[in-house]
Amino acid sequence: MKTRVFLLCALACGFIAGCGGGGTYDPSAVGSASPDFVVSTSPASVSVLQGVNAVYTVTVRSRNGFASDVSLAIDSSTLPSGTTAAFSPTDVTPTAAGVTSTLTITTTGGQSPTPAGSTPLSITGTSGAISHPAPATLIVLPPGGLGGTIQ
């Protein structure tokens, strides 16, 4: 009975490997986990003036020997109007140490500027049936920086 109570408490407190304790599941912490990958962005949030490019580093790490190509994409419906996005490279083969791709988001200024404001971006890495998100935020500031109005 004491073993069951300890196990229940350990699971609830996040002390068991693979539970992460903070709501994060790490497949590499489980002995029988399948090969998988993890996608992350750095920085998580970029602030730029209208007409300036935002640049993110997207890192893809292999878990448990995963060695297939991962295609990176951004859902264009999450981009503010007047922006374009491009990955370089678009496809990567992850390693345990991680491989990177550069995501550049081009904003516009002048007569038809990208609207000022904060926008969550939907970035994903996909390989076959496996797809993982990498959250990021784009903050576009008006020409005066923080002195302008963000709508």
FIRO-987787 format. One line per 2 residues: their letters; for each residue x, y, z of C-alpha. Coordinates in pm, whole numbers, plus 32768, in hexadecimal, padded with zeros to 4 digits. Layout:
N
A	X Y Z ~ ...
This chain:
151
MK	8000 8000 8000 ~ 811C 80F3 8050
TR	81AF 80B6 7EF6 ~ 8066 8114 7E4D
VF	8044 8250 7F1C ~ 81AC 82B5 7ED1
LL	817F 8273 7D5D ~ 803E 8340 7D55
CA	80E7 845F 7E11 ~ 821B 844C 7D35
LA	8147 845D 7BF9 ~ 807C 8580 7C81
CG	81B8 863E 7CE2 ~ 826E 85F4 7B9C
FI	8388 8520 7C2C ~ 8365 8402 7B34
AG	8445 8417 7A01 ~ 8380 846E 78CB
CG	8279 853C 7980 ~ 834A 8677 7982
GG	829E 870A 7AB2 ~ 8249 8848 79F9
GT	814D 87BE 7903 ~ 825C 876D 7804
YD	827E 860C 7784 ~ 83DE 85AA 7723
PS	83D6 846C 7652 ~ 854B 8433 7685
AV	8512 8401 77FB ~ 8444 82C6 77BB
GS	850D 818A 7773 ~ 8427 80FC 7668
AS	83D4 8241 75B4 ~ 83C1 8243 743A
PD	84AB 8317 7368 ~ 842A 847C 735D
FV	849D 85E4 733B ~ 846D 8730 73ED
VS	844C 8886 7348 ~ 8498 89D1 73F6
TS	84C4 8B3F 7396 ~ 85B8 8C40 7415
PA	8569 8D44 7476 ~ 8401 8CEF 74C6
SV	8399 8E55 747D ~ 842D 8F56 738D
SV	83D4 90C9 7386 ~ 8419 9190 7248
LQ	83B7 92DE 71B3 ~ 82D5 92DA 7083
GV	83AD 9297 6F50 ~ 84BA 91D7 7011
NA	84F3 905D 6FFB ~ 84BB 8F7A 7127
VY	85AF 8E56 7140 ~ 857F 8D18 720C
TV	865D 8BE8 7236 ~ 858F 8AA8 7222
TV	863E 897D 72C1 ~ 85DD 8812 7281
RS	8667 870A 736E ~ 8658 8593 7344
RN	85D2 84B9 745F ~ 8613 8344 747D
GF	86CE 8328 7333 ~ 85D8 83DE 7250
AS	868C 8414 7102 ~ 858A 8474 6FFA
DV	8569 85C3 6F4B ~ 848B 86C5 6FF7
SL	83DA 87CC 6F23 ~ 83AB 891F 6FC6
AI	827E 89F7 6F76 ~ 81BA 8B20 6FF5
DS	8042 8B3B 6FD4 ~ 8023 8C6D 6EF2
ST	7ECB 8CB8 6F85 ~ 7F78 8D11 70CE
LP	8058 8E16 7029 ~ 7FED 8F83 7039
SG	7F90 9022 6EEC ~ 80B7 90B1 6E31
TT	81AD 8FA6 6EA6 ~ 8259 8E80 6E03
AA	8317 8D63 6EA7 ~ 8433 8C84 6E2F
FS	8501 8B6E 6ECE ~ 866A 8B2E 6E71
PT	8682 8A06 6E52 ~ 8519 898A 6E48
DV	8573 881C 6E89 ~ 8668 87A4 6F93
TP	86DC 8653 7016 ~ 86E5 8671 7191
TA	87FE 85FE 7273 ~ 8803 85D4 73ED
AG	88C6 871D 7407 ~ 87CC 87C8 7322
VT	87D9 8863 71C9 ~ 8760 89BF 7177
ST	86A1 8A76 706D ~ 8677 8BEE 7051
LT	8514 8C73 7036 ~ 8504 8DD3 6FA7
IT	83BD 8E93 6FB3 ~ 83BC 8FC6 6ED5
TT	82DA 90E4 6F44 ~ 8277 9213 6E75
GG	8284 9385 6EBE ~ 822A 94B9 6DF5
QS	80CF 94E9 6D61 ~ 8052 9386 6DAD
PT	8102 9322 6EF0 ~ 80DE 91DD 6FA9
PA	7FDE 9224 70BC ~ 807A 9270 720F
GS	8031 9174 7321 ~ 8087 9023 73B4
TP	8042 8EE7 72E8 ~ 806E 8D7D 7357
LS	810B 8CB3 723E ~ 80BF 8B49 71E9
IT	820B 8AA2 7194 ~ 8219 8928 7167
GT	8312 8818 711D ~ 8285 86EB 7064
SG	8315 8598 7008 ~ 821F 849A 6F7E
AI	80FE 847E 7075 ~ 81BF 852F 718B
SH	818A 86A5 71B5 ~ 81FD 8788 72D1
PA	81BB 88FA 730F ~ 82BC 8A02 736B
PA	8211 8B33 73FE ~ 8291 8C8E 73AB
TL	820F 8DF2 73B3 ~ 8246 8F12 72C3
IV	8220 9072 734E ~ 8212 9185 7248
LP	8249 92E8 72C4 ~ 81E5 9427 720D
PG	82FA 950C 7189 ~ 830F 95C9 72D4
GL	834E 9483 738F ~ 8293 9472 74D8
GG	8230 95DF 74B3 ~ 8128 9585 73AD
TI	7FDB 94DA 73D9 ~ 7FBE 9361 73C9
Q	7E64 92E9 736C
